[in-house]
Amino acid sequence: MARQPRCAAAGQLHLLDLRWCAAVAAHLGAEELGLQHQLLATALARHGVALHAYALARSRTLLLLTPRDAEGPARLVQDLCRRLAASMRRVHAHTGPLLAGRFRSVIVQADVHLLDAMLFVEQLPAREGEALGEWAWTSAVMHCGGARDELVTDHPLYWQTGNTPFEREQRHRAKLTEPIDQRSIQGFENALAGGWPLGDAAFLDALAQQLHRRLAPRAPGRPRKAIASESV
């Protein structure tokens, strides 16, 4: 069976998941994560992508972004992996693939899921057992009042969470300290695994018209028309 092509659309919120293979994960220390941060800054500008939240971890990298065009997410990942692979080859003599399979990507309805998607991304270190103060390689640092992060462009809807930067930071910090609902986590993980957009019916209908393709899996079983014709 052919692989389901990824959905991508200009101006829509996308959640990306890059899962590193075990050989790469074993070498992803602070130096490599810092390099990944630098490479991302260059790639984002090169491919016209706005990054709203991110988490760089040894197991995986999560990115929440809005591309200027539909090719932006794939080009961003290709650029990042190509340049990171060169460093891994030079420093660690790694010659195999970086990712454990294809990177995963899903379109997310921003006005419904933006804040939960940000928490899903930024709480990745917590789900991997790190304390809040150790989240150095995430956008949570900036969103909680830390120094400005060159990678991050706040989504317009994020500004509606508070009238001032201090108010937004205070609210975001409070949300980060509370575990995200497990059903929400599973919803994002399932969406990434399936590659189907995440949103309400109206959003999916509008997106399907924009992309001219089906945006939900077919119901299991044989088509009803075929079954009916056989019974005649």
C-alpha positions as CSV (number, residue, x, y, z in Angstrom):
1,M,0.0,0.0,0.0
2,A,1.3,3.4,-0.9
3,R,2.2,5.8,1.9
4,Q,-0.3,8.5,2.7
5,P,1.2,11.8,1.4
6,R,1.6,14.5,4.0
7,C,-0.9,17.4,4.1
8,A,0.6,20.8,4.0
9,A,-0.9,24.2,3.3
10,A,0.4,27.8,3.2
11,G,-0.6,29.9,6.2
12,Q,-1.9,27.0,8.3
13,L,-0.6,25.8,11.6
14,H,1.5,22.6,11.4
15,L,2.8,20.3,14.1
16,L,6.0,18.4,13.1
17,D,7.6,15.5,14.8
18,L,11.2,14.4,14.0
19,R,12.1,11.2,15.8
20,W,15.9,10.6,15.9
21,C,17.2,7.1,15.4
22,A,18.9,5.4,18.4
23,A,22.4,6.0,17.1
24,V,21.8,9.7,16.7
25,A,20.0,10.1,20.0
26,A,23.0,8.6,21.8
27,H,25.1,11.6,20.6
28,L,22.6,14.4,21.0
29,G,24.2,16.3,23.9
30,A,24.1,20.0,24.7
31,E,26.5,20.8,21.9
32,E,24.5,19.0,19.2
33,L,21.2,20.5,20.5
34,G,22.8,24.0,20.4
35,L,23.9,23.3,16.8
36,Q,20.4,22.2,15.9
37,H,19.1,25.5,17.4
38,Q,21.5,27.4,15.2
39,L,20.6,25.4,12.1
40,L,16.9,25.9,12.7
41,A,17.3,29.7,12.9
42,T,18.9,29.7,9.4
43,A,16.5,27.2,7.9
44,L,13.4,29.1,9.2
45,A,14.5,32.3,7.5
46,R,15.6,30.5,4.3
47,H,12.3,28.7,3.8
48,G,9.8,31.3,5.0
49,V,8.6,29.5,8.1
50,A,7.4,31.1,11.3
51,L,8.1,28.9,14.4
52,H,5.7,29.4,17.3
53,A,6.9,26.7,19.7
54,Y,9.6,24.0,19.8
55,A,11.3,21.4,21.9
56,L,14.6,19.9,21.1
57,A,15.2,16.6,22.9
58,R,17.4,13.6,22.5
59,S,14.6,11.4,21.4
60,R,12.7,13.7,19.1
61,T,12.2,17.3,18.0
62,L,8.8,18.9,18.0
63,L,8.0,22.0,16.0
64,L,4.8,24.1,15.8
65,L,5.0,26.4,12.8
66,T,3.2,28.2,10.0
67,P,4.8,28.0,6.6
68,R,4.6,30.7,3.9
69,D,4.0,28.0,1.3
70,A,3.1,24.4,1.3
71,E,6.6,23.2,0.5
72,G,8.0,25.0,3.6
73,P,7.8,22.2,6.2
74,A,9.4,19.5,4.1
75,R,12.2,21.9,2.8
76,L,12.8,23.0,6.4
77,V,13.3,19.4,7.6
78,Q,15.5,18.5,4.6
79,D,17.7,21.5,5.2
80,L,18.0,20.9,8.9
81,C,18.8,17.2,8.6
82,R,21.2,17.6,5.7
83,R,23.3,20.1,7.7
84,L,23.0,18.2,11.0
85,A,24.0,15.0,9.2
86,A,27.2,16.7,8.0
87,S,28.1,17.6,11.6
88,M,27.2,14.1,12.9
89,R,29.4,12.5,10.2
90,R,32.3,14.8,10.9
91,V,32.2,14.7,14.7
92,H,30.8,11.3,15.5
93,A,31.5,9.4,12.3
94,H,27.7,8.7,11.9
95,T,26.9,7.6,8.4
96,G,23.4,6.2,8.7
97,P,20.0,8.0,8.6
98,L,19.2,10.6,11.3
99,L,15.5,9.9,11.6
100,A,13.7,6.8,12.7
101,G,11.5,6.7,9.6
102,R,9.9,9.7,7.9
103,F,9.2,12.9,9.8
104,R,5.6,13.3,10.8
105,S,3.5,16.4,10.1
106,V,-0.1,17.3,10.7
107,I,-2.1,20.5,10.1
108,V,-3.8,21.8,13.2
109,Q,-6.7,24.2,13.5
110,A,-5.1,27.2,15.2
111,D,-8.2,28.8,16.8
112,V,-9.1,25.6,18.5
113,H,-5.8,23.8,19.3
114,L,-3.0,26.4,19.3
115,L,-2.5,26.7,23.1
116,D,-2.8,23.0,23.7
117,A,-0.4,22.3,20.8
118,M,2.1,24.8,22.4
119,L,1.8,22.9,25.7
120,F,2.1,19.5,24.0
121,V,5.4,20.7,22.4
122,E,6.9,22.6,25.3
123,Q,6.1,19.9,27.9
124,L,8.0,17.3,26.0
125,P,11.0,17.5,28.5
126,A,8.5,16.9,31.3
127,R,7.2,13.8,29.7
128,E,10.8,12.7,29.4
129,G,11.4,13.2,33.1
130,E,13.2,16.6,33.2
131,A,12.3,19.3,35.7
132,L,10.9,22.7,34.5
133,G,14.2,24.5,35.2
134,E,16.0,22.2,32.8
135,W,14.0,23.0,29.7
136,A,16.9,24.9,28.0
137,W,16.1,23.8,24.5
138,T,12.5,24.8,24.3
139,S,10.4,27.9,23.5
140,A,9.0,27.6,27.1
141,V,12.0,29.6,28.3
142,M,10.9,32.7,26.3
143,H,7.2,32.2,26.9
144,C,7.8,32.1,30.7
145,G,9.7,35.4,30.7
146,G,13.2,34.4,29.7
147,A,15.4,36.1,27.0
148,R,14.0,36.6,23.6
149,D,14.5,33.5,21.4
150,E,15.5,34.2,17.8
151,L,13.7,31.1,16.6
152,V,10.2,32.1,17.9
153,T,7.6,34.2,16.2
154,D,4.5,34.4,18.4
155,H,1.3,33.3,16.7
156,P,-1.3,36.2,16.6
157,L,-3.7,34.1,18.6
158,Y,-1.2,33.7,21.4
159,W,-1.3,37.5,22.0
160,Q,-5.0,37.1,23.0
161,T,-4.0,35.2,26.1
162,G,-3.0,38.4,27.9
163,N,-3.0,42.2,27.5
164,T,0.7,42.5,28.4
165,P,3.8,40.4,27.9
166,F,3.9,39.9,31.7
167,E,0.3,38.7,31.8
168,R,0.9,36.3,28.9
169,E,4.1,34.9,30.5
170,Q,2.4,34.5,33.9
171,R,-0.5,32.5,32.4
172,H,1.7,30.4,30.3
173,R,4.0,29.6,33.2
174,A,1.0,28.5,35.2
175,K,-0.3,26.2,32.4
176,L,3.2,24.7,31.9
177,T,3.4,23.6,35.5
178,E,0.2,21.6,35.1
179,P,0.3,18.3,33.1
180,I,-1.6,18.6,29.9
181,D,-4.7,16.4,29.7
182,Q,-3.7,12.8,28.7
183,R,-6.5,12.8,26.1
184,S,-5.1,15.9,24.5
185,I,-1.6,14.3,24.4
186,Q,-3.1,11.2,22.8
187,G,-5.0,13.3,20.3
188,F,-1.9,15.0,19.0
189,E,0.1,11.7,19.0
190,N,-2.7,10.0,17.0
191,A,-2.9,12.9,14.6
192,L,0.8,12.8,14.0
193,A,0.8,9.0,13.5
194,G,-2.1,9.2,11.0
195,G,-1.1,12.4,9.3
196,W,-4.7,13.6,9.1
197,P,-5.4,17.3,10.0
198,L,-6.8,18.0,13.4
199,G,-9.8,20.3,13.6
200,D,-13.6,20.6,13.6
201,A,-15.8,19.6,10.7
202,A,-16.1,23.0,9.2
203,F,-12.3,23.5,9.3
204,L,-11.7,20.1,7.6
205,D,-14.3,20.8,4.9
206,A,-12.7,24.2,4.1
207,L,-9.2,22.7,4.1
208,A,-10.3,19.8,1.8
209,Q,-11.6,22.3,-0.7
210,Q,-8.4,24.3,-0.5
211,L,-6.2,21.2,-1.0
212,H,-8.6,19.3,-3.3
213,R,-8.1,16.0,-1.5
214,R,-9.7,13.8,1.1
215,L,-8.6,14.7,4.7
216,A,-10.0,11.8,6.8
217,P,-9.6,8.1,6.5
218,R,-12.3,6.1,4.8
219,A,-14.6,4.1,7.0
220,P,-13.5,0.5,7.4
221,G,-15.0,-2.2,5.3
222,R,-16.1,-2.4,1.7
223,P,-17.9,0.4,0.0
224,R,-21.6,0.3,0.5
225,K,-22.4,0.6,-3.2
226,A,-20.3,-2.5,-4.0
227,I,-22.0,-4.6,-1.3
228,A,-25.5,-3.5,-2.5
229,S,-24.7,-4.4,-6.1
230,E,-23.6,-7.9,-5.1
231,S,-26.8,-8.6,-3.3
232,V,-29.0,-7.9,-6.4
